[in-house]
Amino acid sequence: MSTFAVPVRAIWLICFSLVWAQSKHEIDSLERLVQRPRLPDTTYAAAYINLSKAYLNINERKALNYARQALTFAKRAQDLRRQVLSLYYQASALYYAGSFDQANALLSQTESLMTRMTPDVGLTIQILNLKAALAENIGNAVEAQNLYQRSLEKARRSGQSRLIAMTLINIAEFYINLNLYELAEESINEAIAIAEKTNELEYLRNALKTLSRLYVKQGKYEEALQVQRRIVEVARQAGIREWIEEAYGFAITQAAGAGLSHADTLLKEAEYALSGDTLLWAELLNWVAAEGFIPQGQYARAKDLLQTALTLARSIGDSAFVVRILLNFSNVYTTQALYPQAMELLLEARRICEALGDSTLLPLVLNNLGKIYSEQEEWQKALEYYSMAATYANLAPVRNFPFQVASNLAVSHIKLGNIDAARNLFRESLLLAEDAEDWQSAARAFINLAMLELEQKNVAIARQYLQKAIQYAQKSRDPYTIAVAYLSQGQFGLQTGQLHEAIAAYE
């Protein structure tokens, strides 16, 4: 059973304190720092704030937890500024998690606390940008545009190029989502010009990334690849190899997705550019295999890349990375219905997780094992693995994973004739989705409940659930989820003899 995450775009941020975390090594250093005893509370607060920012685009759950810890130390130190930053990064993490109402509530607290400190134009503009992104994601485009314009006006008055560039990039992203491509390109070009003039390489890179996304949205893949090559040059100028990896990763996945012949050439360039850095090269191979070649059905190519990545990960002794590669590798075999091969890889991944005591990747492995048995209709075995995955579901680095596992358990119970257990699990999955403000998953939960009640001839209850599913699907603003909800309503109409209702839903 597939689920879909709330589509939340990245917003570009300014770090208001020292940017300590530019790479995995520096993140590791910060995490070691906060484990040291008897440091000043301000040091702990600053480190946790930087950890929160570093994890925003990686793991919003960790980002939220670190921001909460930062707030504790900032309060103990009576450091008002860091209290404000801690609340701001909590709101940012909740934004990335799709919990928009909670994020808005925290921003209100942040703004209230800011009235007690010296005015800070940078922080004010950052908050306006986040409020605009939140308004955009709940469907209030007019409010979002007003907030972005207020932010841009304040940025221009400040004369600070970084604030202007950041806001212009966010406005461009906003216009791209509204398909206002000319306005988007105008904002991007201004941001690029500002970043080039002031040699702000990070903002130049961010603006170019947005330009690449604009070209992809327009189907201009060749132009997008040229932009990614330019990002590589910016990365070389900055001396940051992670940027090089990311630029090539996006370029290769775009080329593979568009069916362009450039993918192999780009891979060779990337291998040369990342020579000497085994981990980055292996990460790139794993990434482009999973997101570039597997979705296009290029399974042989994906297997070759994953095998190389696996060999490299083993050579440097990164066991957790080995597990991530094995998960992707097993997905290729499962998609091809080559279940013994997939099972062999997943059992190896399970052994590694258990040897490491890793409870974050283990539930993903167990869930995939359950999926293999589900595909073969061995429902009792599937139930056993899904049940084990549920034990660690909250530790998994996937936001809606608890929902996925509860749904998978429910389906297994249905197949085994345990209707009451399935109903309870679907209700549990609904509560999990609602609590996370994951309206796509909530819509799926109501659809699951409706189909279950329809099978049990509880037509009136099923109808109510479908109406709620459509409401949540519309709230999610995800076209696929909305389509699934209406298709389910059409199926309901056919099964209950309500042909007019079915036709209206299908239309």
HELIX and SHEET records of a PDB file:
HELIX    1   1 LYS A   24  LEU A   33  1                                  10    
HELIX    2   2 ASP A   41  TYR A   55  1                                  15    
HELIX    3   3 GLU A   60  ARG A   76  1                                  17    
HELIX    4   4 LEU A   80  TYR A   96  1                                  17    
HELIX    5   5 PHE A  100  MET A  114  1                                  15    
HELIX    6   6 VAL A  121  ASN A  137  1                                  17    
HELIX    7   7 ALA A  141  SER A  158  1                                  18    
HELIX    8   8 SER A  161  ASN A  177  1                                  17    
HELIX    9   9 TYR A  181  THR A  198  1                                  18    
HELIX   10  10 LEU A  201  LYS A  217  1                                  17    
HELIX   11  11 TYR A  221  ALA A  238  1                                  18    
HELIX   12  12 ARG A  241  GLY A  257  1                                  17    
HELIX   13  13 HIS A  262  ALA A  273  1                                  12    
HELIX   14  14 THR A  278  VAL A  288  1                                  11    
HELIX   15  15 ALA A  289  PHE A  293  3                                   5    
HELIX   16  16 TYR A  299  SER A  315  1                                  17    
HELIX   17  17 SER A  319  THR A  335  1                                  17    
HELIX   18  18 TYR A  339  LEU A  356  1                                  18    
HELIX   19  19 LEU A  362  GLU A  375  1                                  14    
HELIX   20  20 TRP A  379  THR A  391  1                                  13    
HELIX   21  21 ALA A  393  LEU A  395  5                                   3    
HELIX   22  22 PHE A  401  LYS A  415  1                                  15    
HELIX   23  23 ILE A  419  ASP A  435  1                                  17    
HELIX   24  24 TRP A  439  GLU A  455  1                                  17    
HELIX   25  25 VAL A  459  SER A  476  1                                  18    
HELIX   26  26 PRO A  479  GLN A  495  1                                  17    
HELIX   27  27 LEU A  499  TYR A  506  1                                   8    
END                                                                             
